[in-house]
Amino acid sequence: MKLQVYADRVSSPSRAVLLFCKLNGIDFEEKTIELSKGEHLSPEYAAINPMKQVPAIVVDDEFKLNESQAIIKFLVEAFPQVADHWYPKELFKRAQINSILAWYHTNLRRGTLNFVIHSTFAPVFGLPLDPEAAAEDEKVLSGSLAHIESFWLKGDGPFLLGSSQPSIADLGLACEIMELEVVDDGARERILSPHQKILKWIDATKNATQPYFDEFHALLPQVKQTLQNKI
Amino acid sequence: MKLQVYADRVSSPSRAVLLFCKLNGIDFEEKTIELSKGEHLSPEYAAINPMKQVPAIVVDDEFKLNESQAIIKFLVEAFPQVADHWYPKELFKRAQINSILAWYHTNLRRGTLNFVIHSTFAPVFGLPLDPEAAAEDEKVLSGSLAHIESFWLKGDGPFLLGSSQPSIADLGLACEIMELEVVDDGARERILSPHQKILKWIDATKNATQPYFDEFHALLPQVKQTLQNKI
């Protein structure tokens, strides 16, 4: 199966897909679509993903798919070498992972993405920062972190749902929280430090996915530096 | 398997789960959690779904699951009588359905839910209507309808992805759009009439899922009447 992954490593869902491929020995060609240059808005890219978002994949030059969760679930089924812990076949465990992934969109993703845009990223797209909106986003984000901590990190194992090995939910949510690497240190510290269990779980996810985790997140400190130089 | 479905028929995701059960001959007990009475906020319900949202299910008095998409995917696997067209096992078709369902959260759901709240429902929760926010929500909603029409309704069959029979994506998205039954006729007409393909597809979905579709949507005109009497 020939696989092309259209991605920008600055996007959390892109990183989750890239990491998943690397961790499972899935051969792919990485095609970078630079959001900051508006490459996702080009007619060429719209022909690959009409939603004009990253990531997207093209399989065998024919089948196109977007939305990171759909992509990763497709890869789980398409590549038999993927270990069961990523997306267990067991009915109840898989249901809980699906529940976390559905929850993610309107909670953790909404909070993090909007906070990062309103507090830090807006100028990249020619928009002003919006501290008032950022404060509202921070509430959604902090509430989401508290929820993860209280409900999905209360088991025995180091991963979500008390598992001993990471699942695609750990991967997706950890990549999302890592997005805070681009905001200023004070804000990041303020948001994350009340959640020590989250920090411990992120470390466990990092350790379980090295060296790729660091490889795919290496861009973020550079982006942060570039943004700070612009202010 | 003993199944309890905690739902309020005024909630689109609740209706999708209830309809899915009925259409597939899945035996369940419907437990009504009235959102307008704040029943979802009670400690008793929080013990069932800590997110304090509907729907949620309890299986065999033990396993609790929330998020409608996770619930429906669980039921697909748990009940062997569910016909394949609802969530095809075929890899590429299933991937496309997962992609639509992931897209739904931050596009169609966001637009519809926020529009309905800001234009109509806010007073139920003691909040003022917000025409400015509603206008923004309407843009998200109309853009989502246009996207469905251009990309997923361009095939030969009457259902999403050009299928000849409905899938769980048809069910989820149609139930969401039906939420517009509670807003005033002028607004509903303004939003839906530019999208004749959407109207035709909703009719196809209704017809394929009767008499249950009408049964589970019968509450909406009553809710609309109650809301209008309050204004």
Interface residues (C-beta under 8 A of the other chain):
Chain A: P50 M51 F63 L65 N66 E67 S68 Q69 A70 I71 K73 F74 E77 A78 L91 F92 R94 A95 Q96 N98 S99 L101 A102 W103 H105 T106 R109 R110 H147 S150 F151
Chain B: P50 M51 F63 L65 N66 E67 S68 Q69 A70 I71 K73 F74 E77 A78 L91 F92 R94 A95 Q96 N98 S99 L101 A102 W103 H105 T106 R109 R110 H147 S150 F151
